[in-house]
Amino acid sequence: MDLDGTLLKTDMMWECVISLLKVNPAALLGAPAWLLQGRAGFKRKLAQRAIVDVATLPYQSDLLEFLSSQRQLGRRIVLVTAADGSLAQSVALHLGLFDEVLHSEEGLNLKGKTKAELLQSKFSKTGFEYIGNSRADLPVWKAARAGYVVGSKQLARRASAVTAIEGVFEKPTASVWTWLRAFRGHHWAKNLLLFLPLLLAHKLRSGPLLTVAAGFLLFSFCASSIYILNDLLDLHSDREHPWKRKRPFASGETSIPMGLLVSALLVTVTILLGFWLSVSFGGVLTAYSAATLWYTLQLKRLALVDVFVLSSFYTLRIWGGSLVSSVPLSEWFLGFSLFFFLALAMAKRYSELTHAGSLVESGNSGRAYSQADRGLLMHLGIGSTFSAVVIFALYTQSKEVLNLYPRPDLLLLICPVILYWLSRLWLKANRGELDEDPVTLSLGDPVSYLVAALIIFMLLLSSRPT
């Protein structure tokens, strides 16, 4: 049976590429020279430098059950793959299902016709049955006395034209819903912050609203490109996390090369369109992309730096909305947003530490924290909570607010509402009930909608003439 895309829902070569891209991207500069040694030599160079934990890879579970049943019947099972030998042997050792492992070697890429010829020669007396997953396996199925297909019914029909197909293990292609999850569409709600400058300035006219709506879409797709890259680089740590292992790339629902392609296209197109919409807004998208890439590759592994940078991304959204709508922002409000979102970032990291457990202590969480740091994060987060509320109270008496609201004192009633919402967030985090991003949690939280309604009511009330 085959390995990449068959027994595994992923590809070993791309797993190595992602591992190097995260741990030692400079090593990939030698990739063009490695390719001169042939595909097998290229895979060997990657495998020698990459770190891949075969125990956490996404396996085809129904196929594993089938192999176990066949082994109990006394059948001989051989893993035959184009992957590098060291990785193939590691998988075989981990699973304990195979009697023999055949793999690519220097100058020999064990795929397609080459694989078919090797198996015909090795099993000329007994014949063999083959389990594969792609059109490249058609020559192998043709040489086999029977076969099994991991993939679509369409592929099974093509394979049945060259040999008898004994069974099909269906592997659904990535759906629209899968890609929405990869895009983290639910996180697009964060980009509604771009509309905040217009709302605060009471300039909700159709022209500016349409411009900001275009900026919202561009920022959303730009952010999605970074989310995809972030998920790819975090593959190995995500697979050990209780809920992140279900993400599309970590679980093998979507392929690594497709993710890299989509991410690159999205960030390029959105930045170009951003400059077309507004030079300053294009600059914000460029800065956001560069900062998030830096965060993904390095800053997220620096304790405390990661939460400060993460919180600044929210303020950057508000600033982007200000630039694209040409509405200036108060320094008081910018100060409030910095502390407000710092409190959210602290809560998110605190919650991740709570749920990661031993993963943190083993050093595989992708973060520079230990369980002992939870208390510090809570203290810093609660301090940020009160700082945000105090700054908001001062903001209600600023000249910008006095010019817009006839009854600014009523805005002070928003302070205890914000304080309640943030305190409740920390209560849930402390109880271990915050198992997702705080902003995402609020989208499905009735209390958050009630809080939002109260804030809007107080804004409207303070806008009425005395």
ROKE-262016 format. One record per residue (C-alpha): x, y, z; residue number from 1; residue in one letter. Coordinates in Angstrom, 1 decimal, always signed. Example, Ala and Ser with C-alpha at 12.3 -4.5 7.8 and 13.67 -1.06 7.14 Angstrom:
// residues 2
(rec (+12.3, -4.5, +7.8), 1, a)
(rec (+13.7, -1.1, +7.1), 2, s)
END
This chain:
// residues 466
(rec (+0.0, +0.0, +0.0), 1, m)
(rec (+0.9, +3.6, -0.6), 2, d)
(rec (+1.7, +6.2, +2.1), 3, l)
(rec (+1.2, +9.8, +1.0), 4, d)
(rec (-2.5, +10.6, +0.5), 5, g)
(rec (-3.4, +7.0, +1.1), 6, t)
(rec (-2.5, +5.8, +4.6), 7, l)
(rec (-1.8, +9.5, +5.4), 8, l)
(rec (-4.2, +12.4, +4.7), 9, k)
(rec (-1.1, +14.5, +4.0), 10, t)
(rec (+2.1, +14.3, +2.1), 11, d)
(rec (+5.5, +13.7, +3.8), 12, m)
(rec (+7.4, +16.0, +1.4), 13, m)
(rec (+5.2, +18.9, +2.2), 14, w)
(rec (+5.2, +18.1, +5.9), 15, e)
(rec (+9.0, +18.5, +5.7), 16, c)
(rec (+8.8, +21.8, +3.8), 17, v)
(rec (+6.4, +23.3, +6.4), 18, i)
(rec (+8.6, +22.1, +9.2), 19, s)
(rec (+11.7, +23.7, +7.7), 20, l)
(rec (+9.7, +26.9, +6.8), 21, l)
(rec (+8.9, +27.3, +10.5), 22, k)
(rec (+12.1, +26.1, +12.2), 23, v)
(rec (+14.8, +27.0, +9.7), 24, n)
(rec (+13.5, +28.8, +6.6), 25, p)
(rec (+17.0, +29.7, +5.6), 26, a)
(rec (+17.7, +26.0, +4.9), 27, a)
(rec (+15.2, +26.1, +2.1), 28, l)
(rec (+17.5, +28.4, +0.1), 29, l)
(rec (+19.4, +25.3, -0.8), 30, g)
(rec (+16.2, +23.7, -2.3), 31, a)
(rec (+17.1, +24.6, -6.0), 32, p)
(rec (+20.4, +22.8, -5.6), 33, a)
(rec (+18.8, +19.8, -4.0), 34, w)
(rec (+16.4, +19.4, -6.9), 35, l)
(rec (+19.4, +18.9, -9.2), 36, l)
(rec (+19.9, +15.6, -7.4), 37, q)
(rec (+16.5, +14.4, -8.5), 38, g)
(rec (+13.2, +14.1, -6.7), 39, r)
(rec (+14.4, +11.3, -4.4), 40, a)
(rec (+17.5, +13.3, -3.5), 41, g)
(rec (+15.4, +16.4, -2.8), 42, f)
(rec (+13.2, +14.4, -0.4), 43, k)
(rec (+16.2, +13.0, +1.3), 44, r)
(rec (+17.7, +16.5, +1.9), 45, k)
(rec (+14.3, +17.7, +3.3), 46, l)
(rec (+13.9, +14.7, +5.6), 47, a)
(rec (+17.5, +15.1, +7.0), 48, q)
(rec (+16.7, +18.7, +8.1), 49, r)
(rec (+13.0, +18.6, +9.0), 50, a)
(rec (+11.4, +17.4, +12.3), 51, i)
(rec (+8.2, +15.5, +11.7), 52, v)
(rec (+6.4, +13.7, +14.5), 53, d)
(rec (+4.8, +10.7, +12.8), 54, v)
(rec (+2.7, +9.9, +15.9), 55, a)
(rec (+0.5, +13.0, +15.4), 56, t)
(rec (+0.1, +12.8, +11.6), 57, l)
(rec (-3.5, +12.5, +10.3), 58, p)
(rec (-4.0, +8.9, +9.3), 59, y)
(rec (-6.9, +7.4, +7.3), 60, q)
(rec (-8.6, +5.8, +10.3), 61, s)
(rec (-10.9, +3.4, +8.4), 62, d)
(rec (-7.9, +2.2, +6.4), 63, l)
(rec (-6.0, +1.5, +9.6), 64, l)
(rec (-8.9, -0.6, +10.9), 65, e)
(rec (-8.9, -2.5, +7.6), 66, f)
(rec (-5.2, -3.1, +7.7), 67, l)
(rec (-5.4, -4.4, +11.3), 68, s)
(rec (-8.1, -6.8, +10.3), 69, s)
(rec (-6.1, -8.1, +7.3), 70, q)
(rec (-3.0, -8.6, +9.5), 71, r)
(rec (-5.1, -10.6, +12.0), 72, q)
(rec (-6.0, -12.8, +9.0), 73, l)
(rec (-2.3, -13.5, +8.5), 74, g)
(rec (-1.9, -11.5, +5.3), 75, r)
(rec (+1.5, -10.0, +4.5), 76, r)
(rec (+1.4, -6.1, +4.3), 77, i)
(rec (+4.0, -4.1, +2.6), 78, v)
(rec (+4.3, -0.3, +2.7), 79, l)
(rec (+5.6, +1.0, -0.7), 80, v)
(rec (+6.1, +4.7, -1.0), 81, t)
(rec (+7.8, +7.5, -2.9), 82, a)
(rec (+8.6, +9.2, +0.5), 83, a)
(rec (+12.0, +9.2, +2.0), 84, d)
(rec (+13.1, +6.0, +3.7), 85, g)
(rec (+13.7, +7.5, +7.1), 86, s)
(rec (+10.2, +8.8, +7.3), 87, l)
(rec (+8.6, +5.7, +5.9), 88, a)
(rec (+10.4, +3.5, +8.4), 89, q)
(rec (+9.3, +5.8, +11.2), 90, s)
(rec (+5.7, +5.5, +10.2), 91, v)
(rec (+6.0, +1.7, +10.0), 92, a)
(rec (+7.7, +1.5, +13.4), 93, l)
(rec (+5.0, +3.7, +14.9), 94, h)
(rec (+2.1, +1.6, +13.5), 95, l)
(rec (+3.6, -1.8, +13.7), 96, g)
(rec (+1.4, -3.1, +10.8), 97, l)
(rec (+4.0, -3.7, +8.1), 98, f)
(rec (+6.1, -6.7, +7.3), 99, d)
(rec (+8.3, -4.8, +4.9), 100, e)
(rec (+8.9, -1.2, +3.8), 101, v)
(rec (+9.9, -0.2, +0.2), 102, l)
(rec (+10.8, +3.4, -0.3), 103, h)
(rec (+12.5, +6.0, -2.6), 104, s)
(rec (+16.3, +5.8, -2.5), 105, e)
(rec (+19.1, +7.9, -4.0), 106, e)
(rec (+18.3, +8.1, -7.8), 107, g)
(rec (+15.1, +6.2, -7.5), 108, l)
(rec (+11.8, +7.9, -6.9), 109, n)
(rec (+9.4, +5.1, -6.2), 110, l)
(rec (+6.3, +6.3, -7.9), 111, k)
(rec (+4.1, +5.4, -10.9), 112, g)
(rec (+5.7, +3.1, -13.4), 113, k)
(rec (+8.8, +2.7, -11.3), 114, t)
(rec (+6.8, +1.4, -8.4), 115, k)
(rec (+4.8, -0.9, -10.7), 116, a)
(rec (+7.9, -2.4, -12.1), 117, e)
(rec (+9.5, -3.0, -8.7), 118, l)
(rec (+6.4, -4.7, -7.3), 119, l)
(rec (+6.0, -6.9, -10.4), 120, q)
(rec (+9.6, -8.0, -10.1), 121, s)
(rec (+9.4, -8.6, -6.3), 122, k)
(rec (+6.0, -10.4, -6.3), 123, f)
(rec (+6.2, -12.1, -9.7), 124, s)
(rec (+5.3, -15.5, -8.3), 125, k)
(rec (+2.5, -14.6, -5.9), 126, t)
(rec (+1.1, -11.4, -7.4), 127, g)
(rec (-0.1, -8.6, -5.1), 128, f)
(rec (-3.1, -6.3, -4.3), 129, e)
(rec (-2.4, -2.6, -4.1), 130, y)
(rec (-4.0, +0.3, -2.2), 131, i)
(rec (-3.5, +3.7, -3.7), 132, g)
(rec (-5.0, +7.2, -4.0), 133, n)
(rec (-4.2, +8.9, -7.3), 134, s)
(rec (-4.0, +8.7, -11.0), 135, r)
(rec (-0.2, +8.2, -10.6), 136, a)
(rec (-1.1, +4.8, -9.1), 137, d)
(rec (-2.9, +3.6, -12.3), 138, l)
(rec (+0.2, +1.7, -13.6), 139, p)
(rec (+0.5, +0.0, -10.2), 140, v)
(rec (-3.1, -1.0, -10.2), 141, w)
(rec (-2.7, -2.3, -13.7), 142, k)
(rec (+0.2, -4.6, -12.6), 143, a)
(rec (-1.8, -5.8, -9.5), 144, a)
(rec (-4.2, -8.7, -9.5), 145, r)
(rec (-6.7, -6.5, -7.5), 146, a)
(rec (-6.8, -3.2, -5.7), 147, g)
(rec (-8.3, -0.8, -3.3), 148, y)
(rec (-8.9, +2.9, -3.8), 149, v)
(rec (-8.6, +5.7, -1.3), 150, v)
(rec (-10.4, +8.6, -2.9), 151, g)
(rec (-13.4, +9.5, -5.0), 152, s)
(rec (-15.7, +7.1, -6.9), 153, k)
(rec (-14.5, +8.7, -10.1), 154, q)
(rec (-11.0, +7.5, -9.4), 155, l)
(rec (-12.3, +4.1, -8.5), 156, a)
(rec (-14.0, +3.9, -11.9), 157, r)
(rec (-10.7, +4.7, -13.6), 158, r)
(rec (-8.9, +2.1, -11.5), 159, a)
(rec (-11.5, -0.6, -12.2), 160, s)
(rec (-10.7, -0.2, -15.9), 161, a)
(rec (-7.3, -1.7, -15.3), 162, v)
(rec (-7.8, -4.1, -12.4), 163, t)
(rec (-10.5, -5.6, -10.1), 164, a)
(rec (-11.3, -3.1, -7.3), 165, i)
(rec (-12.1, -4.9, -4.1), 166, e)
(rec (-13.0, -1.8, -2.0), 167, g)
(rec (-13.1, +2.0, -1.9), 168, v)
(rec (-12.2, +4.2, +1.1), 169, f)
(rec (-13.8, +7.5, +0.3), 170, e)
(rec (-11.9, +10.6, +1.0), 171, k)
(rec (-14.1, +13.7, +0.6), 172, p)
(rec (-12.6, +16.7, -1.1), 173, t)
(rec (-12.4, +20.0, +0.7), 174, a)
(rec (-15.9, +21.6, +0.8), 175, s)
(rec (-16.8, +25.3, +0.8), 176, v)
(rec (-17.4, +24.9, +4.6), 177, w)
(rec (-13.9, +23.4, +5.0), 178, t)
(rec (-12.4, +26.4, +3.3), 179, w)
(rec (-14.5, +28.8, +5.3), 180, l)
(rec (-13.1, +27.2, +8.4), 181, r)
(rec (-9.6, +27.5, +6.9), 182, a)
(rec (-10.3, +31.2, +6.1), 183, f)
(rec (-11.6, +31.5, +9.7), 184, r)
(rec (-14.7, +33.3, +8.4), 185, g)
(rec (-16.0, +33.7, +11.9), 186, h)
(rec (-13.0, +35.9, +12.7), 187, h)
(rec (-14.1, +38.4, +10.0), 188, w)
(rec (-16.3, +39.9, +12.7), 189, a)
(rec (-13.1, +41.4, +14.1), 190, k)
(rec (-12.9, +43.5, +10.9), 191, n)
(rec (-16.2, +45.3, +11.7), 192, l)
(rec (-13.9, +47.5, +13.8), 193, l)
(rec (-13.1, +49.3, +10.5), 194, l)
(rec (-16.6, +50.8, +10.7), 195, f)
(rec (-16.0, +52.1, +14.3), 196, l)
(rec (-14.5, +55.5, +13.3), 197, p)
(rec (-17.6, +56.3, +11.1), 198, l)
(rec (-19.9, +55.2, +13.9), 199, l)
(rec (-18.2, +57.3, +16.5), 200, l)
(rec (-18.1, +60.4, +14.3), 201, a)
(rec (-21.8, +60.0, +13.4), 202, h)
(rec (-20.9, +60.0, +9.6), 203, k)
(rec (-23.0, +57.0, +8.5), 204, l)
(rec (-23.6, +58.2, +4.9), 205, r)
(rec (-23.8, +55.8, +2.0), 206, s)
(rec (-20.5, +56.9, +0.2), 207, g)
(rec (-18.2, +56.4, +3.2), 208, p)
(rec (-20.0, +53.3, +4.2), 209, l)
(rec (-19.4, +51.7, +0.8), 210, l)
(rec (-15.8, +52.6, +0.9), 211, t)
(rec (-15.3, +51.1, +4.4), 212, v)
(rec (-17.3, +48.0, +3.3), 213, a)
(rec (-14.8, +47.5, +0.5), 214, a)
(rec (-12.0, +47.9, +3.0), 215, g)
(rec (-13.7, +45.4, +5.3), 216, f)
(rec (-13.7, +42.8, +2.5), 217, l)
(rec (-10.1, +43.4, +1.6), 218, l)
(rec (-8.9, +43.3, +5.2), 219, f)
(rec (-10.9, +40.1, +5.8), 220, s)
(rec (-9.4, +38.2, +2.9), 221, f)
(rec (-5.9, +39.6, +3.8), 222, c)
(rec (-6.4, +38.4, +7.3), 223, a)
(rec (-7.5, +35.0, +6.0), 224, s)
(rec (-4.4, +34.6, +4.0), 225, s)
(rec (-2.3, +35.0, +7.2), 226, i)
(rec (-4.6, +32.7, +9.1), 227, y)
(rec (-4.0, +30.0, +6.5), 228, i)
(rec (-0.2, +30.5, +6.7), 229, l)
(rec (-0.4, +30.5, +10.5), 230, n)
(rec (-2.3, +27.2, +10.5), 231, d)
(rec (+0.2, +25.6, +8.1), 232, l)
(rec (+3.2, +26.7, +10.2), 233, l)
(rec (+1.5, +25.5, +13.4), 234, d)
(rec (+0.6, +22.1, +12.0), 235, l)
(rec (+2.7, +20.0, +14.3), 236, h)
(rec (+1.8, +21.8, +17.6), 237, s)
(rec (-1.9, +22.1, +16.6), 238, d)
(rec (-2.1, +18.3, +16.2), 239, r)
(rec (-1.3, +17.9, +19.9), 240, e)
(rec (-3.8, +20.5, +21.0), 241, h)
(rec (-7.3, +19.4, +22.2), 242, p)
(rec (-9.3, +21.5, +19.7), 243, w)
(rec (-6.8, +23.0, +17.3), 244, k)
(rec (-6.1, +19.5, +15.9), 245, r)
(rec (-9.5, +19.6, +14.2), 246, k)
(rec (-8.5, +22.6, +12.0), 247, r)
(rec (-8.6, +21.8, +8.3), 248, p)
(rec (-4.8, +21.6, +7.7), 249, f)
(rec (-3.9, +19.9, +10.9), 250, a)
(rec (-6.6, +17.2, +10.3), 251, s)
(rec (-5.6, +16.7, +6.7), 252, g)
(rec (-9.0, +17.9, +5.3), 253, e)
(rec (-7.1, +20.4, +3.0), 254, t)
(rec (-3.7, +20.0, +1.4), 255, s)
(rec (-0.6, +21.9, +2.3), 256, i)
(rec (+0.4, +23.0, -1.2), 257, p)
(rec (-3.1, +24.3, -1.9), 258, m)
(rec (-3.0, +26.2, +1.4), 259, g)
(rec (+0.3, +27.8, +0.4), 260, l)
(rec (-1.0, +28.8, -3.0), 261, l)
(rec (-4.3, +30.2, -1.7), 262, v)
(rec (-2.5, +32.2, +1.0), 263, s)
(rec (+0.0, +33.7, -1.4), 264, a)
(rec (-2.7, +34.7, -4.0), 265, l)
(rec (-5.0, +36.2, -1.3), 266, l)
(rec (-2.3, +38.4, +0.3), 267, v)
(rec (-1.0, +39.6, -3.1), 268, t)
(rec (-4.4, +40.5, -4.6), 269, v)
(rec (-5.8, +42.2, -1.4), 270, t)
(rec (-2.8, +44.4, -0.9), 271, i)
(rec (-2.8, +45.5, -4.6), 272, l)
(rec (-6.6, +46.3, -4.4), 273, l)
(rec (-5.9, +48.0, -1.0), 274, g)
(rec (-3.5, +50.5, -2.7), 275, f)
(rec (-6.1, +51.0, -5.4), 276, w)
(rec (-8.7, +51.9, -2.8), 277, l)
(rec (-6.4, +54.2, -0.9), 278, s)
(rec (-2.7, +54.5, -0.7), 279, v)
(rec (-2.7, +54.8, +3.1), 280, s)
(rec (-5.1, +51.8, +3.4), 281, f)
(rec (-2.8, +49.8, +1.2), 282, g)
(rec (+0.0, +50.7, +3.5), 283, g)
(rec (-2.0, +49.5, +6.5), 284, v)
(rec (-2.7, +46.1, +4.8), 285, l)
(rec (+1.0, +45.8, +4.0), 286, t)
(rec (+2.0, +46.6, +7.6), 287, a)
(rec (-0.6, +44.2, +8.9), 288, y)
(rec (+0.6, +41.4, +6.6), 289, s)
(rec (+4.2, +42.0, +7.5), 290, a)
(rec (+3.5, +42.2, +11.2), 291, a)
(rec (+1.4, +39.1, +11.3), 292, t)
(rec (+3.9, +37.2, +9.3), 293, l)
(rec (+6.6, +38.2, +11.7), 294, w)
(rec (+4.3, +37.3, +14.6), 295, y)
(rec (+3.7, +33.9, +13.0), 296, t)
(rec (+7.3, +33.1, +12.4), 297, l)
(rec (+8.9, +34.6, +15.5), 298, q)
(rec (+7.1, +37.0, +17.8), 299, l)
(rec (+4.4, +34.5, +18.9), 300, k)
(rec (+7.2, +32.5, +20.6), 301, r)
(rec (+8.3, +35.5, +22.7), 302, l)
(rec (+6.6, +35.6, +26.0), 303, a)
(rec (+4.5, +38.8, +26.6), 304, l)
(rec (+5.7, +40.3, +23.3), 305, v)
(rec (+3.1, +38.0, +21.6), 306, d)
(rec (+0.1, +39.3, +23.5), 307, v)
(rec (+1.1, +43.0, +23.0), 308, f)
(rec (+1.6, +42.4, +19.3), 309, v)
(rec (-1.6, +40.4, +19.0), 310, l)
(rec (-3.6, +43.2, +20.7), 311, s)
(rec (-2.2, +45.8, +18.4), 312, s)
(rec (-3.7, +44.1, +15.4), 313, f)
(rec (-7.2, +45.1, +16.7), 314, y)
(rec (-6.1, +48.8, +17.0), 315, t)
(rec (-4.6, +48.6, +13.6), 316, l)
(rec (-8.0, +47.6, +12.2), 317, r)
(rec (-9.6, +50.7, +13.8), 318, i)
(rec (-6.7, +52.9, +12.4), 319, w)
(rec (-7.3, +51.3, +9.0), 320, g)
(rec (-11.0, +52.2, +9.2), 321, g)
(rec (-10.0, +55.8, +10.1), 322, s)
(rec (-7.7, +56.1, +7.1), 323, l)
(rec (-10.0, +54.6, +4.5), 324, v)
(rec (-12.9, +56.7, +5.7), 325, s)
(rec (-10.8, +59.9, +6.3), 326, s)
(rec (-12.2, +60.2, +9.8), 327, v)
(rec (-9.6, +61.2, +12.5), 328, p)
(rec (-9.5, +59.2, +15.8), 329, l)
(rec (-9.2, +60.6, +19.3), 330, s)
(rec (-5.9, +59.7, +21.1), 331, e)
(rec (-8.1, +58.8, +24.1), 332, w)
(rec (-10.0, +56.3, +22.1), 333, f)
(rec (-6.9, +54.7, +20.7), 334, l)
(rec (-5.5, +54.4, +24.2), 335, g)
(rec (-8.8, +52.7, +25.3), 336, f)
(rec (-8.6, +50.3, +22.4), 337, s)
(rec (-5.0, +49.3, +23.2), 338, l)
(rec (-5.8, +48.3, +26.8), 339, f)
(rec (-9.2, +46.8, +25.9), 340, f)
(rec (-7.7, +44.5, +23.3), 341, f)
(rec (-4.7, +43.8, +25.5), 342, l)
(rec (-7.1, +42.4, +28.1), 343, a)
(rec (-8.7, +40.2, +25.4), 344, l)
(rec (-5.3, +38.9, +24.2), 345, a)
(rec (-4.2, +38.1, +27.8), 346, m)
(rec (-7.5, +36.2, +28.3), 347, a)
(rec (-6.9, +34.2, +25.1), 348, k)
(rec (-3.4, +33.2, +26.0), 349, r)
(rec (-4.4, +32.4, +29.6), 350, y)
(rec (-7.2, +30.1, +28.3), 351, s)
(rec (-4.8, +28.4, +25.9), 352, e)
(rec (-2.5, +27.6, +28.7), 353, l)
(rec (-5.4, +26.3, +30.8), 354, t)
(rec (-6.4, +23.8, +28.1), 355, h)
(rec (-3.0, +22.9, +26.7), 356, a)
(rec (-1.9, +21.2, +29.9), 357, g)
(rec (+1.1, +19.0, +29.5), 358, s)
(rec (+1.6, +20.2, +25.9), 359, l)
(rec (+2.9, +23.5, +27.4), 360, v)
(rec (+5.4, +21.8, +29.7), 361, e)
(rec (+6.7, +19.6, +26.9), 362, s)
(rec (+7.6, +22.7, +24.9), 363, g)
(rec (+5.4, +21.7, +21.9), 364, n)
(rec (+2.7, +24.3, +22.3), 365, s)
(rec (+4.5, +26.8, +20.1), 366, g)
(rec (+4.5, +29.4, +22.9), 367, r)
(rec (+7.1, +30.5, +25.4), 368, a)
(rec (+5.0, +30.0, +28.5), 369, y)
(rec (+4.7, +27.5, +31.4), 370, s)
(rec (+1.7, +26.8, +33.5), 371, q)
(rec (+3.3, +28.9, +36.3), 372, a)
(rec (+2.8, +32.0, +34.1), 373, d)
(rec (-1.0, +31.8, +34.1), 374, r)
(rec (-1.3, +33.9, +37.3), 375, g)
(rec (+0.9, +36.6, +35.8), 376, l)
(rec (-1.2, +36.7, +32.6), 377, l)
(rec (-4.4, +37.0, +34.7), 378, m)
(rec (-3.0, +39.9, +36.8), 379, h)
(rec (-1.8, +41.7, +33.7), 380, l)
(rec (-5.1, +41.1, +31.9), 381, g)
(rec (-7.2, +42.3, +34.8), 382, i)
(rec (-5.0, +45.4, +35.1), 383, g)
(rec (-5.5, +46.1, +31.4), 384, s)
(rec (-9.3, +45.7, +32.0), 385, t)
(rec (-9.4, +48.5, +34.6), 386, f)
(rec (-7.0, +50.7, +32.6), 387, s)
(rec (-9.3, +50.5, +29.6), 388, a)
(rec (-12.3, +51.4, +31.6), 389, v)
(rec (-10.6, +54.4, +33.3), 390, v)
(rec (-9.4, +55.7, +29.9), 391, i)
(rec (-12.9, +55.3, +28.5), 392, f)
(rec (-14.2, +57.4, +31.4), 393, a)
(rec (-11.7, +60.2, +30.6), 394, l)
(rec (-12.6, +59.8, +26.9), 395, y)
(rec (-16.2, +60.6, +27.6), 396, t)
(rec (-15.1, +64.1, +28.7), 397, q)
(rec (-12.8, +64.8, +25.8), 398, s)
(rec (-13.6, +67.7, +23.4), 399, k)
(rec (-14.3, +65.2, +20.6), 400, e)
(rec (-17.1, +63.6, +22.6), 401, v)
(rec (-18.4, +66.9, +23.9), 402, l)
(rec (-18.8, +68.2, +20.3), 403, n)
(rec (-20.9, +65.1, +19.4), 404, l)
(rec (-22.9, +64.2, +22.4), 405, y)
(rec (-25.2, +66.8, +24.1), 406, p)
(rec (-25.4, +64.6, +27.3), 407, r)
(rec (-21.9, +63.2, +27.6), 408, p)
(rec (-22.3, +62.4, +31.3), 409, d)
(rec (-24.6, +59.5, +30.3), 410, l)
(rec (-21.7, +57.9, +28.5), 411, l)
(rec (-20.2, +57.2, +31.9), 412, l)
(rec (-22.9, +54.5, +32.3), 413, l)
(rec (-21.1, +52.5, +29.6), 414, i)
(rec (-18.1, +52.1, +31.9), 415, c)
(rec (-19.7, +49.6, +34.4), 416, p)
(rec (-21.1, +47.7, +31.4), 417, v)
(rec (-17.7, +47.3, +29.8), 418, i)
(rec (-16.2, +46.4, +33.1), 419, l)
(rec (-18.9, +43.7, +33.7), 420, y)
(rec (-18.3, +42.2, +30.2), 421, w)
(rec (-14.5, +42.0, +30.7), 422, l)
(rec (-14.8, +40.7, +34.2), 423, s)
(rec (-17.2, +38.0, +33.1), 424, r)
(rec (-14.7, +37.0, +30.4), 425, l)
(rec (-12.0, +36.6, +33.0), 426, w)
(rec (-14.4, +34.6, +35.2), 427, l)
(rec (-15.1, +32.2, +32.3), 428, k)
(rec (-11.3, +32.0, +31.6), 429, a)
(rec (-10.6, +31.2, +35.3), 430, n)
(rec (-13.2, +28.5, +35.3), 431, r)
(rec (-11.8, +26.9, +32.1), 432, g)
(rec (-14.9, +27.8, +30.2), 433, e)
(rec (-13.2, +30.0, +27.6), 434, l)
(rec (-12.2, +27.5, +25.0), 435, d)
(rec (-12.0, +29.8, +22.0), 436, e)
(rec (-11.0, +33.4, +21.0), 437, d)
(rec (-12.9, +35.9, +23.1), 438, p)
(rec (-14.2, +37.8, +20.1), 439, v)
(rec (-15.4, +34.6, +18.5), 440, t)
(rec (-17.1, +33.6, +21.8), 441, l)
(rec (-19.0, +36.8, +21.9), 442, s)
(rec (-20.6, +36.1, +18.6), 443, l)
(rec (-22.6, +33.2, +20.1), 444, g)
(rec (-23.0, +34.6, +23.6), 445, d)
(rec (-26.5, +36.1, +24.4), 446, p)
(rec (-25.0, +38.1, +27.3), 447, v)
(rec (-22.6, +39.8, +24.8), 448, s)
(rec (-25.5, +40.8, +22.6), 449, y)
(rec (-27.3, +42.3, +25.6), 450, l)
(rec (-24.2, +44.2, +26.6), 451, v)
(rec (-23.9, +45.6, +23.0), 452, a)
(rec (-27.6, +46.6, +23.0), 453, a)
(rec (-27.1, +48.5, +26.3), 454, l)
(rec (-24.1, +50.3, +25.0), 455, i)
(rec (-26.0, +51.3, +21.8), 456, i)
(rec (-29.0, +52.5, +23.9), 457, f)
(rec (-26.7, +54.7, +26.1), 458, m)
(rec (-25.0, +56.1, +23.0), 459, l)
(rec (-28.4, +57.0, +21.5), 460, l)
(rec (-29.6, +58.4, +24.8), 461, l)
(rec (-26.6, +60.6, +25.2), 462, s)
(rec (-27.1, +61.9, +21.6), 463, s)
(rec (-30.5, +63.4, +22.4), 464, r)
(rec (-30.6, +67.1, +23.1), 465, p)
(rec (-31.0, +68.1, +26.7), 466, t)
END
